[in-house]
Amino acid sequence: MFTGLTEQIIAGKYYLVDAGYPLKTGYLKPYPETRYHLSDFVRGSRPVQGRHEHFNKAHSSLRGVIERTFGVWKKKMAHFKQNAAVHLQETTLHCPCNNGLT
C-alpha cells in the first residue's frame, strides 16, 4: 500500500485501484460482490448485466492492459528490473475504447 497517496491525488485525475483500496474521491475500484475477472465473462456464460458488471468488466480489462504494459517495460528497461519501487510522477495510458458506459 502506498503511504500518503491521498495527498498526491490531483484534482480531475483518477486512479484505477483494486478492491483492497478504500473508496475515496479519485479512486476507481470495482464494485464488490459483482462479477469482475475477465474469465467470469467468457463465451457461454450469462451475458453482462447491469451497469456494475459493465464497469467491472471494463475495469478488469484496463487493469490487464496496465499490468501487461508494466511487464513489457520491465523486460525492456533494466532500471525497472533492478528497482522494486518505481516512482513515476505521472503515467497516462490512453485507451481509445467505447465500452458502452455513459
Backbone hydrogen bonds, N-H to C=O, Kabsch-Sander energy under -0.5 kcal/mol:
donor,donor_aa,acceptor,acceptor_aa,energy
3,T,1,M,-0.6
5,L,2,F,-0.9
7,E,4,G,-0.8
8,Q,4,G,-0.5
8,Q,5,L,-1.5
9,I,5,L,-0.5
9,I,6,T,-0.8
13,K,10,I,-2.3
15,Y,26,G,-3.3
17,V,15,Y,-0.7
17,V,28,L,-2.2
21,Y,18,D,-1.8
24,K,22,P,-1.0
27,Y,24,K,-2.1
28,L,15,Y,-3.4
29,K,27,Y,-0.7
34,T,31,Y,-0.7
40,D,37,H,-2.2
41,F,38,L,-1.7
42,V,39,S,-0.9
45,S,42,V,-1.9
53,E,49,Q,-0.6
54,H,50,G,-1.9
55,F,51,R,-2.6
56,N,52,H,-2.7
57,K,53,E,-2.5
58,A,54,H,-2.2
59,H,55,F,-2.9
60,S,56,N,-2.6
61,S,57,K,-2.2
62,L,58,A,-2.6
63,R,59,H,-2.5
64,G,60,S,-1.9
65,V,61,S,-1.8
66,I,62,L,-2.4
67,E,63,R,-2.6
68,R,64,G,-2.4
69,T,65,V,-2.3
70,F,66,I,-2.3
71,G,67,E,-1.8
72,V,68,R,-2.3
73,W,69,T,-2.5
74,K,70,F,-2.5
75,K,71,G,-1.7
76,K,72,V,-2.0
77,M,73,W,-2.3
78,A,76,K,-0.6
80,F,77,M,-1.0
81,K,77,M,-1.0
82,Q,78,A,-2.0
83,N,79,H,-1.3
84,A,82,Q,-0.6
86,V,84,A,-0.7
87,H,85,A,-0.5
88,L,86,V,-0.7
93,L,91,T,-0.5
94,H,92,T,-0.6
95,C,93,L,-0.6
97,C,95,C,-2.4
99,N,97,C,-0.7
